[in-house]
């Protein structure tokens, strides 16, 4: 398999990746996935949450994580794929 390495050398492109607009877009999409995961969580509650942070890969950009913040949500993902189904829908 060939490996492709892309380097962002344009200051303008880097500025876009690090902008508040991109941060808001990333957070909005993560929130949608989180809402679906919580809806898929048959164990009740709002056990999935979102964390948005500035990442170091690719020269720096915004990234988000949707994660299980409690045992019930973790079990819902483990046994029923609540988060996985939210990502794939």
Buried (B, 14 or more C-beta within 10 A) or exposed (E): EEEEEEEBEEEEEBEEBBEEEBBEEBBEEBBBBBBBBBBBBEBEEBBBBBEBEEBEEEBEBBBBEBBBBBEBBBBBBEEBBBBEBBEEE
